[in-house]
Amino acid sequence: MLLSISFKRASLALIALVIALTIACGGGSGDAEPPEWAIDAIPAPRHLLMRTPFFADQPIPREEFESIDIEPHIYGPEAMEPGQSFQYAIGVFQCCVVMRPVEIPVAWSVGPQEIARIEEETGFLVIDKAAAHGSKISITAIVEGMEEPVTREVTVFSPAQNPLIGRWREDREIVGVKELLFQSDGQYFATWFMLESYVDLGGDYTVSPSTG
């Protein structure tokens, strides 16, 4: 059963848990070489990546992708800070838990262009340093051979306004929280055992910067 909580009321318990957590491992193209115009951008940390237990760096060839009936997704962070960068990719889920990139030509675009820029050939995205907390950007990927474009929304956030956004895990050898996910839409999910899309606990949270 999903629980709806007020972060203000449960702040002590959640903060104590977050302090005991370390950044969750991830994978993907966050270490990609930036284009010349993005050389000063800061790579987005892996704990901001979308929820996926495993990421396989070995891409799926185009022929294999076109032979299977699997919906593609835009892989990358669902929220980023101003000045951060990430090279987004088209990928598919295999066995429900493994995200694999697809080796296929893609034309990338983003809007509004006043607060974000993306390299059309590679999907390398940079959030403008002046982008405001709570701003929304829309990424569009036109995949060669597909009739409909693939889209993804990304939220711009400031850690001063919400320091919890991202995926975290408890650093314990035996039993611990394998993933504590705070999304930019005000939802949280806690998982003790990563199994496909299963979560143990979820609900709503709020953050009050003035009270911590």
N, C-alpha and C positions, 0 to 999 in steps of 0.2 A: 504494500500500500504506500502510495506517495505521501510524503509529509510536507506540509506547507509551514515554513518557519519564518520568523523574523530574525534576521541576523543580529539585530540589536539585542534581543532578548537572549539569544544563545551565543553571544559573541565570545564569552570566556571559554566555553567548551570548544568551539570551532577554532579559535585562535590557538588554544593549547595544542589541538591536533595538527594544525597547519605548521606550527613551529617544529613539530616532530617529523614533518614530512620533508622529503627531498624531491627535486624536480624529476618527473617521470621520464624514462627513456623514450626516445622516438627514433624516427628515421626519415629519410627523404632527401630532398634537394636543397636543404637549407644552407649547405656549404658550397653551392654553385658559384662559379666565377662571375662576378657582377659585370655588367657592361660599363663602358667608360663613364657614362653620365651618372652611374649609381655607385661610384667608387667610395663615396663617403657614407653610404647607407650602412646601418648596423644590422647584421643578420638576425632575424627573429629567432628567439630561443626555441628549442624543440618542445618544451612543455606547452607551447601554444598551438601545436599541431592538432588536427582533428582526431577524434577518438578512433583508434585502430590498434589492436594488440600487437600486430606485427607488420613491418614494412619490408618488402623484398626489393632490393636494389636492382635485381635482374629484370629488365623490362620484357613485356610480352611482345613478340613480333607482330606486325600488322596482320599478317596472314592468319595467325592464331586468334587474334582479337576479332577479326571479321567472321571467323568460323564459329564463334560461341555467342550465345544470346545473353550477354551480361551488360547491365546498364553502366556506362562510364561515369566517373565522378571527377570533380576538380579537387585534387589533393593539396592541402596546405592549411595554414592557420585559419581559424574562424574569427580571430581577433588579433590585431596588431597595434603596436604603439607608433606614434608619429616618428618618422625617421627610420623605421625598420624596413627590412627587405626580405623577400623570399621568392624562390623560383618555383612557381606552381606547376603542377603536372597533371595530365590526364591519367587516371588509373582505374582499376577495377578490383572489386573484392573477390577473392577466391577462398573457398572453404569457409566463407563467412568472416574470417578473422585476418586474412592476409591481404594487404593492399599491394598491388603490383602496378607499376607504371606501364603505359602502353607506348610502343615505339611507332608513332604515326604523326604526320604533319598536322599542326594545329595553328590557327590564327587567333592570337589573343588580343583582347581589348578590355578597357576598364573605364568606369565613369563613377562620379564626375572627375574629369581630368584636372580640375583645379586642386584636388587633394591627393591624387594618386597617378602614377605612371607605370605602364607595363610594356615590356619589350615584346613586340608582336610575334617574333619568331620563337622566342624561348619561354615566355611566360614569367620573366623576371619582373617582380613587382616591387615598387618603392612607395611607401606612404610619405606624403609631404610632412615636413617637420612642423608646419603650422596647422595641420589638421586637428580639429577640435574633438574632445572626448565625446563619444556617442555618435560620431559621424558614420554613415554607412557608405560603402563602396560596392559596386557590382562588377564582378569579373565575368567575362563572356569568352568561351572557347568554341571556335568553329572548327570542328574536327573533320578532316577530309574524309569524304565518303558517308557522312551522317547528314540526314536531312535537318534535324533540329540542333541548335547550339546547346552547349552545356553551360549552365550559369551557377554562380556562387556568390553569396553576400558575405562581406567581411566588415566587422565592426572595428572602428578605431577607438582605443581606450587609453586612459592615463592611469598608471599605477597609483598615482596620488588619489585618484577618485575610486579606483577599485584594484587593490593589490592582489586579489585572489584569483583573477581570471587565469585559467590554464589547467593543466593536468599535474597532479602531485601524487606522491606515493610515500608510504611510511617506511622508513629505513630500519626494518627489523628482519632478522634472519628467519624466524619461524612464521608466526602469524602476524599479519599486519594489513593495513589498507593498501591494496595494490594500485588503486587509482582513486583519487578524489578530484573530480572534475567540476570546476566552476565555469559556466558558460557566460558569454556576454549578455545573454537574454534573461539573466536572473534565475537560471535553473542550476541545480547542483546534482551530482550523482556520485555515490560512493560504492566501490566494488572491492570485496575481499578476495575474490577468485575470478580472474579474467577468463571468461568463457563466452565466445562469440559476442553478442550484443547484450548479454545479461548484466544487470546491475542489482546490487543488494538494497540500495536505498537511494531515494531521490526526492526532490522537492524544490521549493523556491527559496531564494535568499535575497537579502537586501544588505547594502553597505552604507554606513553613515560615516563619511570622512571626518566630520566634525567631532565625533565621539570615539572613533577608532573601532 
